[in-house]
C-alpha cells in the first residue's frame, strides 16, 4: 500500500511539473510578439502535453485515480506572476528570461522529486528523464532570445 502511495506522489509531482509549464506558456503566449519565440513556446507546449499524457496513461495503467493538476491557488499565483512580470515589459528578452527561470525551477523540482522517489517506478524515472532532457534543451533554445531587446 505504501508503494502505491509513493507512486501516486511521484506521478503527481511529475504531472504537476508538466502542467505548470503548460499553464505558464498558455498565460504568456498572448504577450509574445516575436514569431520565433511564439513558435518555440508552442513547440514546448506540445511536448509538455505529450509528457503530461504519458503521466496520465501510466496513472491509468497503475489504477491511480488521484492524479491532480495544480490547485487553483498555485494557478492564480502563476498567472499573477506572469501578468506582473509582463505588465511593463513584454519584450522577447523579458519573456525568455521568465520562461528560463521557470524552466530552471522545473529542473530543480524534478531533480529533487526523482531523488525523493528512488526505486519507486522505472517507468516514471523514464518520463522524468525525458522531461529533464527536454527542459535542458529548452534552455539552449531560449537563451538566444535574451539577446533580443
Rosetta constraint file for C-alpha pairs under 8 A:
AtomPair CA 1 CA 5 HARMONIC 6.44 0.50
AtomPair CA 2 CA 6 HARMONIC 6.20 0.50
AtomPair CA 3 CA 7 HARMONIC 6.01 0.50
AtomPair CA 3 CA 120 HARMONIC 7.02 0.50
AtomPair CA 4 CA 8 HARMONIC 6.09 0.50
AtomPair CA 5 CA 9 HARMONIC 6.22 0.50
AtomPair CA 6 CA 10 HARMONIC 6.08 0.50
AtomPair CA 6 CA 117 HARMONIC 7.13 0.50
AtomPair CA 6 CA 120 HARMONIC 6.98 0.50
AtomPair CA 7 CA 11 HARMONIC 6.05 0.50
AtomPair CA 7 CA 117 HARMONIC 8.00 0.50
AtomPair CA 7 CA 120 HARMONIC 6.10 0.50
AtomPair CA 7 CA 121 HARMONIC 6.97 0.50
AtomPair CA 8 CA 12 HARMONIC 6.04 0.50
AtomPair CA 8 CA 59 HARMONIC 7.83 0.50
AtomPair CA 8 CA 64 HARMONIC 6.66 0.50
AtomPair CA 8 CA 66 HARMONIC 6.97 0.50
AtomPair CA 8 CA 67 HARMONIC 7.08 0.50
AtomPair CA 9 CA 13 HARMONIC 6.13 0.50
AtomPair CA 10 CA 14 HARMONIC 6.44 0.50
AtomPair CA 10 CA 113 HARMONIC 6.95 0.50
AtomPair CA 10 CA 114 HARMONIC 7.70 0.50
AtomPair CA 10 CA 117 HARMONIC 6.34 0.50
AtomPair CA 10 CA 120 HARMONIC 7.99 0.50
AtomPair CA 10 CA 124 HARMONIC 7.65 0.50
AtomPair CA 11 CA 15 HARMONIC 5.97 0.50
AtomPair CA 11 CA 55 HARMONIC 6.43 0.50
AtomPair CA 11 CA 59 HARMONIC 7.26 0.50
AtomPair CA 11 CA 67 HARMONIC 7.20 0.50
AtomPair CA 11 CA 124 HARMONIC 6.79 0.50
AtomPair CA 12 CA 16 HARMONIC 5.85 0.50
AtomPair CA 12 CA 67 HARMONIC 5.50 0.50
AtomPair CA 12 CA 68 HARMONIC 6.18 0.50
AtomPair CA 12 CA 69 HARMONIC 7.83 0.50
AtomPair CA 13 CA 17 HARMONIC 6.20 0.50
AtomPair CA 13 CA 110 HARMONIC 7.87 0.50
AtomPair CA 13 CA 113 HARMONIC 6.77 0.50
AtomPair CA 14 CA 18 HARMONIC 6.45 0.50
AtomPair CA 14 CA 55 HARMONIC 7.50 0.50
AtomPair CA 14 CA 110 HARMONIC 6.96 0.50
AtomPair CA 14 CA 113 HARMONIC 7.82 0.50
AtomPair CA 14 CA 128 HARMONIC 6.72 0.50
AtomPair CA 15 CA 19 HARMONIC 6.16 0.50
AtomPair CA 15 CA 51 HARMONIC 7.99 0.50
AtomPair CA 15 CA 52 HARMONIC 5.65 0.50
AtomPair CA 15 CA 55 HARMONIC 5.99 0.50
AtomPair CA 15 CA 56 HARMONIC 7.83 0.50
AtomPair CA 15 CA 67 HARMONIC 7.65 0.50
AtomPair CA 15 CA 68 HARMONIC 7.63 0.50
AtomPair CA 15 CA 69 HARMONIC 7.18 0.50
AtomPair CA 16 CA 20 HARMONIC 5.95 0.50
AtomPair CA 16 CA 68 HARMONIC 7.24 0.50
AtomPair CA 16 CA 69 HARMONIC 5.63 0.50
AtomPair CA 16 CA 70 HARMONIC 5.83 0.50
AtomPair CA 17 CA 21 HARMONIC 6.55 0.50
AtomPair CA 17 CA 106 HARMONIC 6.25 0.50
AtomPair CA 17 CA 109 HARMONIC 7.80 0.50
AtomPair CA 17 CA 110 HARMONIC 7.42 0.50
AtomPair CA 18 CA 22 HARMONIC 6.29 0.50
AtomPair CA 18 CA 48 HARMONIC 5.54 0.50
AtomPair CA 18 CA 49 HARMONIC 7.36 0.50
AtomPair CA 18 CA 51 HARMONIC 6.98 0.50
AtomPair CA 18 CA 52 HARMONIC 5.81 0.50
AtomPair CA 19 CA 23 HARMONIC 6.08 0.50
AtomPair CA 19 CA 48 HARMONIC 7.58 0.50
AtomPair CA 19 CA 49 HARMONIC 7.97 0.50
AtomPair CA 19 CA 52 HARMONIC 6.96 0.50
AtomPair CA 19 CA 69 HARMONIC 6.56 0.50
AtomPair CA 19 CA 70 HARMONIC 7.19 0.50
AtomPair CA 20 CA 24 HARMONIC 6.08 0.50
AtomPair CA 20 CA 70 HARMONIC 7.25 0.50
AtomPair CA 20 CA 75 HARMONIC 7.92 0.50
AtomPair CA 21 CA 25 HARMONIC 6.26 0.50
AtomPair CA 21 CA 45 HARMONIC 7.50 0.50
AtomPair CA 21 CA 48 HARMONIC 7.10 0.50
AtomPair CA 21 CA 102 HARMONIC 7.55 0.50
AtomPair CA 21 CA 103 HARMONIC 7.73 0.50
AtomPair CA 21 CA 106 HARMONIC 7.94 0.50
AtomPair CA 22 CA 26 HARMONIC 6.16 0.50
AtomPair CA 22 CA 45 HARMONIC 5.57 0.50
AtomPair CA 22 CA 48 HARMONIC 6.42 0.50
AtomPair CA 22 CA 49 HARMONIC 7.20 0.50
AtomPair CA 23 CA 27 HARMONIC 5.96 0.50
AtomPair CA 23 CA 75 HARMONIC 7.68 0.50
AtomPair CA 24 CA 28 HARMONIC 6.14 0.50
AtomPair CA 24 CA 78 HARMONIC 7.05 0.50
AtomPair CA 24 CA 79 HARMONIC 7.44 0.50
AtomPair CA 24 CA 82 HARMONIC 7.54 0.50
AtomPair CA 24 CA 99 HARMONIC 7.88 0.50
AtomPair CA 25 CA 29 HARMONIC 5.68 0.50
AtomPair CA 25 CA 41 HARMONIC 6.43 0.50
AtomPair CA 25 CA 42 HARMONIC 7.76 0.50
AtomPair CA 25 CA 45 HARMONIC 6.61 0.50
AtomPair CA 26 CA 30 HARMONIC 7.73 0.50
AtomPair CA 27 CA 79 HARMONIC 6.32 0.50
AtomPair CA 27 CA 82 HARMONIC 7.02 0.50
AtomPair CA 28 CA 32 HARMONIC 6.86 0.50
AtomPair CA 28 CA 82 HARMONIC 6.64 0.50
AtomPair CA 28 CA 83 HARMONIC 7.91 0.50
AtomPair CA 28 CA 95 HARMONIC 7.75 0.50
AtomPair CA 29 CA 38 HARMONIC 6.80 0.50
AtomPair CA 29 CA 41 HARMONIC 7.53 0.50
AtomPair CA 31 CA 86 HARMONIC 7.65 0.50
AtomPair CA 31 CA 90 HARMONIC 6.26 0.50
AtomPair CA 32 CA 37 HARMONIC 7.16 0.50
AtomPair CA 32 CA 38 HARMONIC 6.06 0.50
AtomPair CA 32 CA 90 HARMONIC 7.00 0.50
AtomPair CA 32 CA 91 HARMONIC 7.68 0.50
AtomPair CA 32 CA 92 HARMONIC 6.91 0.50
AtomPair CA 32 CA 95 HARMONIC 7.48 0.50
AtomPair CA 33 CA 37 HARMONIC 7.97 0.50
AtomPair CA 33 CA 38 HARMONIC 7.29 0.50
AtomPair CA 33 CA 91 HARMONIC 7.85 0.50
AtomPair CA 33 CA 92 HARMONIC 7.45 0.50
AtomPair CA 34 CA 38 HARMONIC 6.16 0.50
AtomPair CA 34 CA 92 HARMONIC 6.46 0.50
AtomPair CA 35 CA 39 HARMONIC 6.08 0.50
AtomPair CA 36 CA 40 HARMONIC 6.22 0.50
AtomPair CA 37 CA 41 HARMONIC 6.16 0.50
AtomPair CA 37 CA 92 HARMONIC 7.18 0.50
AtomPair CA 37 CA 96 HARMONIC 7.99 0.50
AtomPair CA 37 CA 142 HARMONIC 7.95 0.50
AtomPair CA 37 CA 145 HARMONIC 7.40 0.50
AtomPair CA 38 CA 42 HARMONIC 6.11 0.50
AtomPair CA 39 CA 43 HARMONIC 6.13 0.50
AtomPair CA 40 CA 44 HARMONIC 6.17 0.50
AtomPair CA 40 CA 141 HARMONIC 7.77 0.50
AtomPair CA 41 CA 45 HARMONIC 6.05 0.50
AtomPair CA 42 CA 46 HARMONIC 6.29 0.50
AtomPair CA 43 CA 47 HARMONIC 6.48 0.50
AtomPair CA 44 CA 48 HARMONIC 6.17 0.50
AtomPair CA 44 CA 138 HARMONIC 7.54 0.50
AtomPair CA 45 CA 49 HARMONIC 6.13 0.50
AtomPair CA 46 CA 50 HARMONIC 6.41 0.50
AtomPair CA 47 CA 51 HARMONIC 6.36 0.50
AtomPair CA 48 CA 52 HARMONIC 6.00 0.50
AtomPair CA 48 CA 131 HARMONIC 7.97 0.50
AtomPair CA 49 CA 53 HARMONIC 6.09 0.50
AtomPair CA 50 CA 54 HARMONIC 6.31 0.50
AtomPair CA 51 CA 55 HARMONIC 6.46 0.50
AtomPair CA 51 CA 127 HARMONIC 6.97 0.50
AtomPair CA 51 CA 131 HARMONIC 7.14 0.50
AtomPair CA 52 CA 56 HARMONIC 6.40 0.50
AtomPair CA 53 CA 57 HARMONIC 6.06 0.50
AtomPair CA 54 CA 58 HARMONIC 6.13 0.50
AtomPair CA 54 CA 127 HARMONIC 7.48 0.50
AtomPair CA 55 CA 59 HARMONIC 6.07 0.50
AtomPair CA 55 CA 124 HARMONIC 7.77 0.50
AtomPair CA 55 CA 127 HARMONIC 7.67 0.50
AtomPair CA 56 CA 60 HARMONIC 6.20 0.50
AtomPair CA 56 CA 67 HARMONIC 7.35 0.50
AtomPair CA 57 CA 61 HARMONIC 6.16 0.50
AtomPair CA 58 CA 62 HARMONIC 6.07 0.50
AtomPair CA 59 CA 63 HARMONIC 5.97 0.50
AtomPair CA 59 CA 64 HARMONIC 4.83 0.50
AtomPair CA 59 CA 65 HARMONIC 6.99 0.50
AtomPair CA 59 CA 67 HARMONIC 6.98 0.50
AtomPair CA 60 CA 64 HARMONIC 5.85 0.50
AtomPair CA 60 CA 65 HARMONIC 7.13 0.50
AtomPair CA 70 CA 74 HARMONIC 6.13 0.50
AtomPair CA 70 CA 75 HARMONIC 6.54 0.50
AtomPair CA 71 CA 75 HARMONIC 6.38 0.50
AtomPair CA 72 CA 76 HARMONIC 5.97 0.50
AtomPair CA 73 CA 77 HARMONIC 6.16 0.50
AtomPair CA 74 CA 78 HARMONIC 6.19 0.50
AtomPair CA 75 CA 79 HARMONIC 6.10 0.50
AtomPair CA 76 CA 80 HARMONIC 6.01 0.50
AtomPair CA 77 CA 81 HARMONIC 6.07 0.50
AtomPair CA 78 CA 82 HARMONIC 6.21 0.50
AtomPair CA 79 CA 83 HARMONIC 6.17 0.50
AtomPair CA 80 CA 84 HARMONIC 5.94 0.50
AtomPair CA 81 CA 85 HARMONIC 5.86 0.50
AtomPair CA 82 CA 86 HARMONIC 6.16 0.50
AtomPair CA 82 CA 98 HARMONIC 7.92 0.50
AtomPair CA 83 CA 87 HARMONIC 5.79 0.50
AtomPair CA 84 CA 88 HARMONIC 7.94 0.50
AtomPair CA 85 CA 89 HARMONIC 7.23 0.50
AtomPair CA 85 CA 98 HARMONIC 7.74 0.50
AtomPair CA 86 CA 90 HARMONIC 5.06 0.50
AtomPair CA 86 CA 94 HARMONIC 7.52 0.50
AtomPair CA 86 CA 95 HARMONIC 7.37 0.50
AtomPair CA 89 CA 94 HARMONIC 6.56 0.50
AtomPair CA 90 CA 94 HARMONIC 6.45 0.50
AtomPair CA 90 CA 95 HARMONIC 6.55 0.50
AtomPair CA 91 CA 95 HARMONIC 6.28 0.50
AtomPair CA 91 CA 149 HARMONIC 6.18 0.50
AtomPair CA 92 CA 96 HARMONIC 5.87 0.50
AtomPair CA 92 CA 145 HARMONIC 6.11 0.50
AtomPair CA 92 CA 146 HARMONIC 7.22 0.50
AtomPair CA 92 CA 148 HARMONIC 6.33 0.50
AtomPair CA 92 CA 149 HARMONIC 6.53 0.50
AtomPair CA 93 CA 97 HARMONIC 6.10 0.50
AtomPair CA 93 CA 145 HARMONIC 5.50 0.50
AtomPair CA 93 CA 146 HARMONIC 4.39 0.50
AtomPair CA 93 CA 147 HARMONIC 6.56 0.50
AtomPair CA 93 CA 148 HARMONIC 5.55 0.50
AtomPair CA 93 CA 149 HARMONIC 5.70 0.50
AtomPair CA 94 CA 98 HARMONIC 6.19 0.50
AtomPair CA 94 CA 146 HARMONIC 7.41 0.50
AtomPair CA 95 CA 99 HARMONIC 6.15 0.50
AtomPair CA 96 CA 100 HARMONIC 5.96 0.50
AtomPair CA 96 CA 142 HARMONIC 5.91 0.50
AtomPair CA 96 CA 143 HARMONIC 7.22 0.50
AtomPair CA 96 CA 145 HARMONIC 5.91 0.50
AtomPair CA 96 CA 146 HARMONIC 6.21 0.50
AtomPair CA 97 CA 101 HARMONIC 6.13 0.50
AtomPair CA 97 CA 146 HARMONIC 6.64 0.50
AtomPair CA 98 CA 102 HARMONIC 6.30 0.50
AtomPair CA 99 CA 103 HARMONIC 6.07 0.50
AtomPair CA 99 CA 142 HARMONIC 7.88 0.50
AtomPair CA 100 CA 104 HARMONIC 6.09 0.50
AtomPair CA 100 CA 139 HARMONIC 6.27 0.50
AtomPair CA 100 CA 142 HARMONIC 6.86 0.50
AtomPair CA 100 CA 143 HARMONIC 7.76 0.50
AtomPair CA 101 CA 105 HARMONIC 6.21 0.50
AtomPair CA 102 CA 106 HARMONIC 6.08 0.50
AtomPair CA 103 CA 107 HARMONIC 6.22 0.50
AtomPair CA 103 CA 135 HARMONIC 6.34 0.50
AtomPair CA 103 CA 138 HARMONIC 7.77 0.50
AtomPair CA 103 CA 139 HARMONIC 7.24 0.50
AtomPair CA 104 CA 108 HARMONIC 6.20 0.50
AtomPair CA 105 CA 109 HARMONIC 6.09 0.50
AtomPair CA 106 CA 110 HARMONIC 6.00 0.50
AtomPair CA 106 CA 135 HARMONIC 7.99 0.50
AtomPair CA 107 CA 111 HARMONIC 6.14 0.50
AtomPair CA 107 CA 132 HARMONIC 6.27 0.50
AtomPair CA 107 CA 135 HARMONIC 6.96 0.50
AtomPair CA 108 CA 112 HARMONIC 6.33 0.50
AtomPair CA 109 CA 113 HARMONIC 6.02 0.50
AtomPair CA 110 CA 114 HARMONIC 6.03 0.50
AtomPair CA 110 CA 128 HARMONIC 7.03 0.50
AtomPair CA 110 CA 132 HARMONIC 7.28 0.50
AtomPair CA 111 CA 115 HARMONIC 6.19 0.50
AtomPair CA 112 CA 116 HARMONIC 6.06 0.50
AtomPair CA 113 CA 117 HARMONIC 6.24 0.50
AtomPair CA 114 CA 118 HARMONIC 6.26 0.50
AtomPair CA 114 CA 125 HARMONIC 7.05 0.50
AtomPair CA 114 CA 128 HARMONIC 7.27 0.50
AtomPair CA 121 CA 125 HARMONIC 6.20 0.50
AtomPair CA 122 CA 126 HARMONIC 6.18 0.50
AtomPair CA 123 CA 127 HARMONIC 6.47 0.50
AtomPair CA 124 CA 128 HARMONIC 6.02 0.50
AtomPair CA 125 CA 129 HARMONIC 6.01 0.50
AtomPair CA 126 CA 130 HARMONIC 6.23 0.50
AtomPair CA 127 CA 131 HARMONIC 6.16 0.50
AtomPair CA 128 CA 132 HARMONIC 6.07 0.50
AtomPair CA 129 CA 133 HARMONIC 6.17 0.50
AtomPair CA 130 CA 134 HARMONIC 6.00 0.50
AtomPair CA 131 CA 135 HARMONIC 6.08 0.50
AtomPair CA 132 CA 136 HARMONIC 6.19 0.50
AtomPair CA 133 CA 137 HARMONIC 6.32 0.50
AtomPair CA 134 CA 138 HARMONIC 6.23 0.50
AtomPair CA 135 CA 139 HARMONIC 6.39 0.50
AtomPair CA 136 CA 140 HARMONIC 6.87 0.50
AtomPair CA 137 CA 141 HARMONIC 6.38 0.50
AtomPair CA 138 CA 142 HARMONIC 6.02 0.50
AtomPair CA 139 CA 143 HARMONIC 6.07 0.50
AtomPair CA 140 CA 144 HARMONIC 7.65 0.50
AtomPair CA 142 CA 146 HARMONIC 7.38 0.50
AtomPair CA 143 CA 147 HARMONIC 7.70 0.50
AtomPair CA 144 CA 148 HARMONIC 7.48 0.50
